[in-house]
């Protein structure tokens, strides 16, 4: 396994320090946990689809690799999450957690749809 393959597989680790630095002090742990959950979920979705034998999705409309598509979708939602977190510094814990879970499920469903194409 060469370095570029290893980097490509774990490129989303870059989001961890960015998440810790981009949000406000009270939001750091939740933001990092959000990114970790997105990373784990993306890999789980990828593994589930690949185990069925479809490396380019069930419908085979898009010819690109499903992992690349998932990385793009989750990266877009992580960026959206970090921007919203940065511009809402006074959001209380329960509301912030509810928003985090909502964005997580939007990312999960969007990624699954894009991966299945």
C-alpha positions in Angstrom: 0.0 0.0 0.0 1.6 3.3 -1.1 1.3 6.6 0.6 -1.2 8.1 -1.9 -3.7 5.3 -1.5 -3.4 5.6 2.3 -3.9 9.4 2.1 -6.9 9.0 -0.2 -8.6 6.5 2.1 -8.1 8.8 5.2 -8.2 12.3 3.6 -11.3 13.2 5.7 -9.1 13.1 8.9 -8.2 16.7 7.8 -11.6 17.7 9.1 -10.8 16.9 12.7 -8.4 19.7 13.5 -10.4 22.1 11.3 -13.6 21.2 13.3 -11.7 21.8 16.5 -10.4 25.2 15.4 -13.4 26.5 13.4 -16.1 26.4 16.1 -16.4 28.2 19.4 -15.1 26.9 22.7 -18.3 25.3 23.9 -18.9 23.5 20.6 -15.5 21.9 20.0 -16.2 18.5 21.4 -19.6 18.2 19.7 -18.1 19.3 16.4 -15.3 16.8 16.5 -17.7 14.0 17.5 -19.9 15.0 14.5 -16.9 14.7 12.1 -16.0 11.3 13.6 -19.5 10.0 13.3 -19.6 11.2 9.7 -16.3 9.4 9.0 -17.4 6.2 10.5 -20.9 6.2 8.9 -19.3 6.9 5.5 -17.1 3.9 5.8 -19.9 1.7 7.0 -22.1 2.7 4.1 -19.2 2.1 1.7 -18.6 -1.3 3.1 -22.3 -2.3 3.1 -22.7 -1.4 -0.6 -19.3 -3.0 -1.6 -20.2 -6.3 0.2 -23.2 -6.7 -2.1 -20.9 -6.6 -5.1 -21.7 -3.1 -6.5 -18.6 -1.0 -6.5 -20.2 1.9 -8.5 -23.6 1.8 -6.9 -26.8 -0.3 -7.4 -28.2 1.7 -10.3 -24.8 2.1 -12.0 -25.7 5.6 -13.3 -22.5 7.2 -12.1 -19.3 5.4 -13.0 -17.2 6.9 -10.2 -16.2 5.1 -7.0 -18.8 5.2 -4.3 -16.2 6.1 -1.6 -15.2 9.2 -3.6 -18.8 10.3 -3.9 -19.4 9.7 -0.2 -16.3 11.8 0.7 -17.6 14.7 -1.4 -21.1 14.5 0.1 -20.0 14.3 3.7 -17.4 17.0 3.2 -20.1 19.4 1.9 -22.2 18.7 4.9 -19.2 19.0 7.3 -18.4 22.4 5.7 -22.1 23.4 6.1 -22.1 22.3 9.7 -18.9 24.2 10.6 -20.2 27.4 9.0 -23.4 27.1 10.8 -21.6 26.4 14.1 -19.2 29.3 13.6 -22.1 31.8 13.0 -24.2 30.6 15.9 -21.9 31.0 19.0 -24.7 31.4 21.6 -26.6 28.3 20.7 -27.5 26.3 23.8 -26.5 22.7 24.2 -29.7 20.9 23.5 -30.5 23.1 20.5 -27.0 22.7 19.1 -27.2 18.9 19.6 -30.6 18.8 17.8 -29.1 20.7 14.9 -26.1 18.5 14.8 -28.3 15.3 14.7 -30.5 16.9 12.0 -27.5 17.7 9.8 -26.0 14.3 10.4 -29.2 12.6 9.2 -29.3 14.9 6.1 -25.7 13.9 5.3 -26.5 10.2 5.9 -29.5 10.2 3.6 -27.9 12.4 0.9 -24.8 10.2 0.8 -26.8 7.0 0.6 -28.8 8.3 -2.3 -25.7 9.6 -4.2 -23.8 6.3 -3.4 -26.7 4.2 -4.8 -26.8 6.0 -8.1 
